[in-house]
Amino acid sequence: MAVKSNSTNTSRGLISKVLGGKAVETVSTKNTGGGSNQSFFIDNVAVLVLAGGGSGKGNNYENAAGGGGAGGYTISSPATVEIGHVMIITVGGGGAGGPGSDGTASSAVGAGFNVSASGGLRGTGQGYPDYGPGAGGASGPPQSNAGGPAPGSNGCGGGGGGMGASTPAPPWNDSARGGEGYDFQPWLNTPGSLLFGGGGGGGMRRGVEPPTNSAGGSGGGGGGGKSPDAGPGNDASAGSGGTNTGSGGGGHPSQNSGSGASGRVYVRIPSSITPRGTTGTVSITTRGAFTYYDFTSSGTITF
């Protein structure tokens, strides 16, 4: 039973109500004596929060440039929400490409929830005169998957950490890849895998292999860029994270880096219930016993 009511009357029993034009079954009225006010509740509400990804390191004076880390994610436990209460949704932004910047947090606050995840960190790298290595940024807490370390002499920056994993193990051409995203299929009940939050690939400086070795992580990570004579082909720009995947952007040794991707927030409600309203950019999909409210911009949901 998805909706229940508590009453302050002097008897107990089962009642039935109509909310928002839809008949819903209620569970128990509770009496404390005096008054007849009733509060209605929705059971089994949960949220999934994905934060924005960090950008890669850019404009690094031809030195190795790390990829950006994906944002963090948090899945809440199911909870009971009182009808009429409002949840405020904040969708974190991705770090802007250029020299590099971090992603920002996403959250779902109100109606008894206080759920957040932190933005991914930008890739690093020291240019002239230090020419230090470029490491990939970590994914945001609570995951905090580390980015790949810079390989140094091979001239490729480390890949950013993904929501699901850090970058693959060495050798160096693997540590340049972005970390893998996380598969949210079980929670979202999608027909197949649905990965979000790939890490950005590390940028490659002059004279090293082509950037097939610095691909973004599965789930939307942006690929690393290369300088004009870094292997065959022309100069390749760094890729940005896929739209609203919370992924990291790719690093680039001599150009602007790829931007991190904005996050998103899902609110999961029993499919028998229709909220009173939403604001922001929201898509609504029902799969099985639940309806998913997918926020790709900040907004609100009123239960």
C-alpha positions, 0 to 999 in steps of 0.5 A: 500500500503506497499511501497511508493516513494518520488521524487524530480522531478517537477510533482506528480503522481503514479509510479510502480517499481520492487524491489528485483525481486518482483513487488511492488506498489508505492505511489506518487512521490513528486516534488521539482524541480531539480533532479530526485532522488527517495527514496522508503519506506515500510509502517507498519514495527514494532518490538517486542523486548524480553530481557534476563531473570535473573538467580535464586539465587544459592549456598545459604547455605541451605537458601531460594533462589529466582527465576530469573525475566523474561526479559522485552519486548517492542512492537513498533508502526508501522512505515515507513522505507526507502529502503536500511536502516539497522536495527541492532538487539541485542539479550540479553543473560540470566543470568548465573546460579551459585550464580546468575546474571542478564539478558541483554538487547535486542534492535532494532536500525536503519532504524528509530527505537530505541527500547529496553527492559532491562534484568530481575533481578537475584533472591536474598537470604542471606546465612550464617551467615545472613540467610536472605530471598530469594526474586524473581527478577523483570522482566526487564523494561518496565514491572518491575513486582516484584518478590515474597517476601520470605516467611521466616519461610517456607523456600522457596524463592520467585518466579521471576516476569514474563513478563505478571505478578508478582508472584501469590498472597500468601499463601507462596506456591503460592508466590514461583511460577514464575510469568506468561509470556505474550501471544504474540499471537495477535501481532504474529498472531499465531494459538493459545496462545504463551507465553514467559517470565515466572519467575523462581521458588523459591528454597526450603531449607531443611524440606519443601514441595516438589518443586511442589509449586515452579514451573516456570511461564508459558512461559518458567520459570525454576522451583526451586530446593530443598535440598536432604531432602526437602520433598520426593524424591532426591535432585532436580536441579533448572531448566533453562529458556526455550530457547530464551523465555526471562524467569527466572531461578529457585533458589536453596538453595545449588547448582547452580541456573538455568540460565535465557533464552536469548531473541529474536527480531521479525521484522514484515514486510508486506508480499508483501515485501522482505528485501535485506538481513539478518545476524544472526540466523533468521527464517522467517514465513508468517502469513496473511498480514505480514512476521515475521523475528524471530532473536534468535541471534544478527544480521542485517536486510537490507530493 
